[in-house]
Amino acid sequence: MLVAEWDFEVEKEVAREEAWKQGVEQGILKTARAMQNEGMDVNTIARITGLTVDDVLKL
């Protein structure tokens, strides 16, 4: 028999952490686009942001 206990506070914290991570990811993409718009080298953008070169090229 499996007994699972649902904890509202834990659920809220998990949701908060996921939202924070999504915000960070969006910020990284926005920054990478701005760097690309300024003519920065794709390899430099990838190194600074942690994105792959392919991800930068897809922006």
HELIX and SHEET records of a PDB file:
HELIX    1   1 PHE A    8  ASN A   37  1                                  30    
HELIX    2   2 VAL A   42  THR A   49  1                                   8    
HELIX    3   3 VAL A   53  LEU A   57  1                                   5    
END                                                                             
